[in-house]
Amino acid sequence: MAMELKRIREMIKSEEIFNYNIMLIGFMGSGKTTVSKKLSEMLEMKCIEIDEYIKKEQGMPISDIFEKFGEKHFRDLESKAIENLKKSTGNIVSCGGGVVLRSRNIEAMKSQGKNVLLMASPKTLLDRVKGSDERPILNGNMDVDFIESLMKKRQEKYLDLADIIVDTDKKSVEEVCEEIIKKLIKLRN
Ligand code: S3P
């Protein structure tokens, strides 16, 4: 992959490929943040974390935004951040798991780049998120049954938005990134 990467980076610089935003979507704990950082390093593309952007802009953690202003307010900030992406291309964008809840986000994301759905089993998702209390949706609901039922409710929307799907169970972050790159290149052909 090392040689291939060099060639891919040259192609990116000459804007032959990935001259669009690569949007990472999927359930909480599917690996979007970790994968986006690695992908941005591998492809030398800028990384934008929507939750991080909102946190910085509002000067408080996501859990405080939920607590003080409610979920609707957070979703409004999320939609605004997604719409702002229109202004730039060639980024790796890591989206919050609930981004698919609004059709206006879905429409914007379809027109702004390619959407990469990261998947994992409910048990893997739980293992990845259980040590954190930064996800208000999961506070008090930290179990496989809740994750499975919320996943079922959102799955159709994730699948509808996805241009490519990558399973992350039992794969290293490098393996996931390589699979994403290969599948995105295939999309062009
Ligand atoms: C949410 C997912 C979180 C964050 C917020 C709501 C959700 O992002 O946006 O807590 O509704 O699935 P991650 O998917 O990055 O954890």
Residues whose N, C-alpha, C, O or C-beta is under 5 A from the ligand:
A	BS01	S3P	G26 F27 M28 G29 D51 I62 C95 G96 G97 G98 E134 R135 P136 I137
